[in-house]
Amino acid sequence: QVQLGESGGGLVQAGGSLRLSCVASGSIFSINVMGWYRQAPGKQRELVASITSGGTTKYADSVKGRFTISRDNAKNTVYLQMNSLKPEDTADYYCNAHYWDSRDSWGQGTKVTVSS
């Protein structure tokens, strides 16, 4: 019932920053956890960061200290601030909403390319 729309991807040089946004619409009260996943060329989709309804955050080891996930409940939006970007961060990034009944919704993806 929830639709997710991502934005903010683009091309940056190594060491640069990007801020991804994901706007949720629909039955947003059913969401328990929101997260950002990414899928790099030739790789499986992996969880980058997540934030629970209680505000607990988790990060992949590869992005700890560089990425920050946050929420703006008034705007029904989750953000991923990405700093000190590396070429290995290049991937398609997907917003995910996980519901209390264990169902999921996915955004369409936004591409991040980091050049050396």
BELJOKA-V234283 format. One record per pair of residues at least 24 apart in sequence whose ideal C-beta (glycine too) atoms are under 8 Angstrom apart, sorted by the first residue. I is the first residue (numbers start at 1). GAP is how many residues later the second one is. D is the distance in Angstrom with one decimal. If there is no record, write none. Layout:
BEGIN
i = (I & I)
gap = (GAP & GAP)
d = (D & D)
END
This chain:
BEGIN
i = (1 & 1 & 1 & 1 & 2 & 2 & 2 & 2 & 2 & 2 & 2 & 2 & 3 & 4 & 4 & 4 & 4 & 4 & 4 & 5 & 5 & 5 & 6 & 6 & 6 & 6 & 6 & 6 & 6 & 7 & 8 & 9 & 9 & 9 & 9 & 10 & 10 & 10 & 11 & 11 & 11 & 12 & 12 & 12 & 12 & 12 & 13 & 13 & 13 & 14 & 14 & 14 & 14 & 14 & 14 & 15 & 15 & 16 & 16 & 17 & 17 & 17 & 17 & 17 & 18 & 18 & 18 & 19 & 19 & 19 & 19 & 20 & 20 & 20 & 20 & 20 & 20 & 20 & 21 & 21 & 21 & 22 & 22 & 22 & 22 & 22 & 22 & 23 & 23 & 23 & 24 & 24 & 24 & 24 & 25 & 28 & 30 & 30 & 30 & 31 & 31 & 31 & 31 & 32 & 32 & 32 & 33 & 33 & 34 & 34 & 34 & 34 & 34 & 34 & 35 & 35 & 35 & 35 & 36 & 36 & 36 & 36 & 36 & 36 & 36 & 37 & 37 & 37 & 38 & 38 & 38 & 38 & 38 & 38 & 39 & 39 & 39 & 40 & 40 & 40 & 40 & 41 & 41 & 43 & 45 & 48 & 48 & 49 & 51 & 62 & 63 & 82 & 85 & 85 & 86 & 87 & 87 & 87 & 88 & 89 & 90)
gap = (25 & 26 & 29 & 104 & 24 & 25 & 26 & 28 & 29 & 95 & 97 & 103 & 102 & 91 & 92 & 93 & 101 & 102 & 103 & 90 & 102 & 103 & 87 & 88 & 89 & 101 & 102 & 103 & 104 & 103 & 102 & 84 & 101 & 102 & 103 & 101 & 102 & 103 & 102 & 103 & 104 & 73 & 100 & 101 & 102 & 103 & 101 & 102 & 103 & 71 & 72 & 73 & 100 & 101 & 102 & 69 & 70 & 69 & 98 & 64 & 65 & 66 & 67 & 68 & 64 & 67 & 94 & 60 & 61 & 62 & 63 & 59 & 60 & 62 & 73 & 75 & 90 & 92 & 56 & 57 & 58 & 55 & 56 & 57 & 58 & 73 & 85 & 52 & 53 & 54 & 52 & 53 & 54 & 73 & 51 & 48 & 69 & 70 & 71 & 66 & 67 & 68 & 69 & 66 & 67 & 68 & 64 & 65 & 37 & 44 & 61 & 62 & 63 & 64 & 34 & 60 & 61 & 63 & 33 & 42 & 44 & 57 & 58 & 59 & 60 & 56 & 57 & 59 & 51 & 53 & 54 & 55 & 56 & 74 & 52 & 53 & 55 & 48 & 50 & 51 & 52 & 49 & 50 & 48 & 49 & 32 & 45 & 31 & 27 & 26 & 26 & 30 & 27 & 29 & 28 & 27 & 28 & 29 & 26 & 25 & 24)
d = (4.8 & 3.9 & 6.8 & 7.9 & 4.3 & 5.9 & 6.2 & 7.0 & 6.5 & 5.1 & 7.7 & 4.6 & 7.1 & 4.7 & 7.6 & 6.0 & 5.7 & 6.6 & 3.8 & 7.9 & 6.1 & 7.4 & 6.8 & 7.1 & 4.9 & 4.3 & 6.7 & 6.5 & 4.3 & 6.1 & 6.2 & 6.4 & 3.5 & 4.8 & 4.8 & 7.8 & 7.0 & 7.4 & 4.7 & 7.9 & 6.7 & 5.7 & 7.8 & 7.5 & 5.7 & 7.4 & 7.2 & 5.4 & 7.8 & 6.3 & 5.9 & 5.9 & 5.7 & 6.7 & 5.3 & 6.1 & 6.7 & 5.4 & 7.4 & 7.3 & 6.2 & 4.7 & 7.7 & 6.6 & 4.9 & 6.8 & 6.2 & 6.1 & 7.2 & 5.2 & 7.1 & 6.6 & 4.2 & 6.9 & 5.9 & 7.9 & 6.3 & 7.7 & 5.8 & 7.7 & 5.6 & 6.5 & 4.8 & 7.5 & 7.9 & 3.5 & 6.0 & 7.3 & 6.1 & 5.1 & 4.7 & 7.3 & 7.5 & 6.1 & 6.8 & 5.5 & 4.7 & 6.0 & 7.4 & 4.8 & 7.1 & 6.0 & 7.9 & 5.5 & 6.0 & 4.8 & 7.7 & 4.3 & 7.2 & 4.7 & 7.1 & 6.7 & 5.3 & 7.2 & 7.5 & 7.7 & 4.8 & 7.2 & 6.5 & 7.7 & 4.7 & 5.9 & 7.1 & 6.2 & 7.3 & 7.2 & 4.7 & 5.7 & 7.8 & 3.8 & 6.6 & 4.8 & 7.1 & 7.6 & 5.6 & 5.2 & 7.2 & 7.5 & 6.2 & 4.0 & 8.0 & 7.7 & 7.8 & 7.6 & 7.2 & 7.1 & 7.3 & 6.2 & 6.6 & 7.5 & 7.6 & 7.4 & 7.7 & 4.6 & 6.1 & 5.0 & 7.0 & 5.0 & 7.8 & 5.1 & 5.1)
END
